[in-house]
Structures are given as structure tokens and as C-alpha cells.
Amino acid sequence: MTDQNTNEQTPGGEEETKPAAKSEWANKLDTMGWALFFIWVGIAFLLDFGFGVGLLGIGVITLGVQVARTRYGLKTETFWIIVGVLFFLGGLWQLFEPDIPLIPILLIIAGLIVLLSVMRKK
């Protein structure tokens, strides 16, 4: 049986992670994120935290997984960052109950982002 050590020391003494180890860590982080999601949703329902707090927790978990990916040298996933921010904003919106509905604001922001991205490409 061969040694499957996927970490090596760089000349500066830092540990370098090979792609196989990165893939393994990415899978572990994703699985832990889903586990935390289910635990959080169960706790939020059991203790009747309300919709706003539930959404905030999901946003924090989603963004936390992306922070952990960065910490372990893995590529962050833009889609999940956006989803996490949306859950977080949705939770804040529910808690503060402003008079303006959230969906039209998000649509305006999305439209502006698309418009600006097209204008930047020349």
C-alpha cells in the first residue's frame, strides 16, 4: 500500500495542499454545510425562532462555508455567496419589516448589475 499523503512542505515551510486533498476538503466542507443547514432548520422550527431568524441562520451558514473554503485554500463559489447574501438580507428584511417589498429592490439591483457588466465590456 502506498502512502497517500497529499500535503508537502514548501521551501518557506508552509504546507501546500495537492488537488486531491483540496477535493476531499471541498466535499467535507460541503457536507458539513448541509449538516449544519439541517440542524439549524430543525432547531429554528423546534424553538419557533421565526422566519427572519431562520433565514439569517441559513445565510450565515452558507457564507460561513465559503469563508472556510477560502481558509483552506479552496475556490469560493460565487453562486453560494450570492445565495448566502440573499438569505441573510431576506432574514434582515423579515426582522425589520420595512414598508418597501424586498423582491422589487432585488430585481432593480440585479438589473443594474447586468447593465453595468455589459457596459464595462467594450
C-alpha positions as a Markdown table, in Angstrom:
| # | Residue | x | y | z |
|---|---|---|---|---|
| 1 | Met | 0.0 | 0.0 | 0.0 |
| 2 | Thr | 1.4 | 3.4 | -0.9 |
| 3 | Asp | 1.4 | 6.5 | 1.3 |
| 4 | Gln | -1.3 | 8.9 | 0.0 |
| 5 | Asn | -0.1 | 11.9 | 1.9 |
| 6 | Thr | -1.4 | 14.9 | -0.1 |
| 7 | Asn | 0.4 | 17.6 | 1.8 |
| 8 | Glu | 4.0 | 18.7 | 1.1 |
| 9 | Gln | 6.3 | 21.3 | 2.7 |
| 10 | Thr | 7.0 | 24.3 | 0.5 |
| 11 | Pro | 10.5 | 25.9 | 0.6 |
| 12 | Gly | 9.1 | 28.6 | 3.0 |
| 13 | Gly | 8.0 | 25.9 | 5.4 |
| 14 | Glu | 4.3 | 26.3 | 4.6 |
| 15 | Glu | 2.2 | 23.3 | 3.9 |
| 16 | Glu | 0.9 | 23.0 | 0.3 |
| 17 | Thr | -2.3 | 21.1 | -0.4 |
| 18 | Lys | -2.5 | 19.0 | -3.5 |
| 19 | Pro | -5.6 | 18.9 | -5.7 |
| 20 | Ala | -6.8 | 15.5 | -4.3 |
| 21 | Ala | -6.7 | 16.9 | -0.8 |
| 22 | Lys | -8.5 | 20.0 | -1.9 |
| 23 | Ser | -11.2 | 18.0 | -3.5 |
| 24 | Glu | -11.6 | 16.0 | -0.3 |
| 25 | Trp | -11.8 | 19.1 | 1.8 |
| 26 | Ala | -14.3 | 20.7 | -0.5 |
| 27 | Asn | -16.5 | 17.6 | -0.2 |
| 28 | Lys | -16.2 | 17.6 | 3.6 |
| 29 | Leu | -17.0 | 21.3 | 3.8 |
| 30 | Asp | -20.0 | 21.0 | 1.6 |
| 31 | Thr | -21.2 | 18.0 | 3.7 |
| 32 | Met | -20.7 | 19.9 | 6.9 |
| 33 | Gly | -22.5 | 22.9 | 5.5 |
| 34 | Trp | -25.5 | 20.7 | 4.6 |
| 35 | Ala | -25.4 | 19.1 | 8.0 |
| 36 | Leu | -25.4 | 22.5 | 9.7 |
| 37 | Phe | -28.3 | 23.6 | 7.5 |
| 38 | Phe | -30.5 | 20.7 | 8.5 |
| 39 | Ile | -29.5 | 21.1 | 12.2 |
| 40 | Trp | -30.3 | 24.8 | 12.1 |
| 41 | Val | -33.6 | 24.4 | 10.3 |
| 42 | Gly | -34.6 | 21.7 | 12.9 |
| 43 | Ile | -33.6 | 24.0 | 15.8 |
| 44 | Ala | -35.4 | 27.0 | 14.2 |
| 45 | Phe | -38.6 | 25.0 | 13.8 |
| 46 | Leu | -38.4 | 23.3 | 17.2 |
| 47 | Leu | -37.8 | 26.6 | 19.1 |
| 48 | Asp | -40.1 | 28.6 | 16.8 |
| 49 | Phe | -37.5 | 31.3 | 16.1 |
| 50 | Gly | -39.5 | 32.7 | 13.3 |
| 51 | Phe | -38.9 | 33.1 | 9.6 |
| 52 | Gly | -36.4 | 36.0 | 9.8 |
| 53 | Val | -34.1 | 34.4 | 12.3 |
| 54 | Gly | -34.2 | 31.1 | 10.3 |
| 55 | Leu | -33.2 | 32.9 | 7.1 |
| 56 | Leu | -30.4 | 34.8 | 8.9 |
| 57 | Gly | -29.0 | 31.5 | 10.2 |
| 58 | Ile | -29.1 | 29.9 | 6.8 |
| 59 | Gly | -27.3 | 32.9 | 5.3 |
| 60 | Val | -24.6 | 32.7 | 8.0 |
| 61 | Ile | -24.1 | 29.0 | 7.4 |
| 62 | Thr | -23.9 | 29.4 | 3.6 |
| 63 | Leu | -21.5 | 32.3 | 3.9 |
| 64 | Gly | -19.5 | 30.5 | 6.6 |
| 65 | Val | -18.9 | 27.6 | 4.3 |
| 66 | Gln | -17.5 | 30.0 | 1.7 |
| 67 | Val | -15.2 | 31.6 | 4.3 |
| 68 | Ala | -14.0 | 28.1 | 5.3 |
| 69 | Arg | -13.3 | 27.3 | 1.7 |
| 70 | Thr | -11.1 | 30.4 | 1.5 |
| 71 | Arg | -9.4 | 29.5 | 4.7 |
| 72 | Tyr | -8.4 | 26.1 | 3.3 |
| 73 | Gly | -7.2 | 27.4 | 0.0 |
| 74 | Leu | -10.3 | 26.3 | -2.0 |
| 75 | Lys | -12.0 | 28.3 | -4.6 |
| 76 | Thr | -15.1 | 30.2 | -3.4 |
| 77 | Glu | -18.3 | 29.5 | -5.2 |
| 78 | Thr | -19.9 | 32.8 | -6.4 |
| 79 | Phe | -23.3 | 31.2 | -6.6 |
| 80 | Trp | -23.4 | 30.2 | -3.0 |
| 81 | Ile | -22.0 | 33.6 | -1.9 |
| 82 | Ile | -24.9 | 35.3 | -3.7 |
| 83 | Val | -27.4 | 32.7 | -2.2 |
| 84 | Gly | -26.0 | 33.3 | 1.3 |
| 85 | Val | -26.2 | 37.1 | 1.0 |
| 86 | Leu | -29.8 | 36.8 | -0.3 |
| 87 | Phe | -30.8 | 34.6 | 2.7 |
| 88 | Phe | -29.1 | 37.0 | 5.0 |
| 89 | Leu | -30.8 | 40.0 | 3.5 |
| 90 | Gly | -34.1 | 38.2 | 3.5 |
| 91 | Gly | -33.7 | 37.4 | 7.2 |
| 92 | Leu | -32.9 | 41.1 | 8.0 |
| 93 | Trp | -35.8 | 42.2 | 5.9 |
| 94 | Gln | -38.2 | 39.9 | 7.8 |
| 95 | Leu | -36.9 | 41.1 | 11.1 |
| 96 | Phe | -37.1 | 44.8 | 10.4 |
| 97 | Glu | -40.3 | 44.6 | 8.3 |
| 98 | Pro | -39.7 | 47.7 | 6.2 |
| 99 | Asp | -42.5 | 49.2 | 4.1 |
| 100 | Ile | -40.8 | 48.5 | 0.8 |
| 101 | Pro | -41.0 | 45.0 | -0.5 |
| 102 | Leu | -37.7 | 43.1 | -1.0 |
| 103 | Ile | -38.3 | 41.4 | -4.4 |
| 104 | Pro | -38.6 | 44.7 | -6.4 |
| 105 | Ile | -35.5 | 46.0 | -4.8 |
| 106 | Leu | -33.6 | 42.8 | -5.6 |
| 107 | Leu | -34.8 | 42.9 | -9.2 |
| 108 | Ile | -33.7 | 46.5 | -9.7 |
| 109 | Ile | -30.2 | 45.7 | -8.2 |
| 110 | Ala | -29.9 | 42.6 | -10.4 |
| 111 | Gly | -30.9 | 44.7 | -13.5 |
| 112 | Leu | -28.3 | 47.3 | -12.6 |
| 113 | Ile | -25.6 | 44.7 | -12.1 |
| 114 | Val | -26.3 | 43.2 | -15.5 |
| 115 | Leu | -26.4 | 46.6 | -17.2 |
| 116 | Leu | -23.1 | 47.7 | -15.6 |
| 117 | Ser | -21.5 | 44.4 | -16.6 |
| 118 | Val | -22.5 | 44.9 | -20.2 |
| 119 | Met | -21.3 | 48.5 | -20.2 |
| 120 | Arg | -17.9 | 47.5 | -18.8 |
| 121 | Lys | -17.2 | 45.0 | -21.6 |
| 122 | Lys | -16.1 | 47.0 | -24.6 |
